[in-house]
C-alpha cells in the first residue's frame, strides 16, 4: 500500500526536481552574467589606470632627473639618493 502512495507522489516529485534544476540553472546564468560584467568593469578600470599613468609619464613636469623604480619615485635632485617619494 505504501508503494502505491510513493508512486502516486512521483509525478509531483519529478516536477519539484525539474523546477529545482531550472532554478539552479537560472541562478548559475545570473552568476556568470554578473561575473562577466565585473570582469569588464575591472578591465576598463585597469585601462583607465594605465592611460592615466601613461599621461603622467608623458608630462614634462616630471623632468629628466626623475626615475621610476618599482613602487617608488626617486628624484635625482636636491636631496640625494635618500630623497624618494612613495608612489
Residue pairs with C-beta under 8 A, 6 or more apart in sequence:
56 62
57 68
65 75
65 76
65 77
66 73
66 74
66 75
66 76
67 73
67 74
67 76
68 74
68 87
69 84
71 86
71 87
72 84
72 85
72 86
72 87
73 84
73 85
73 86
73 87
74 81
74 83
74 84
75 83
75 84
75 85
77 83
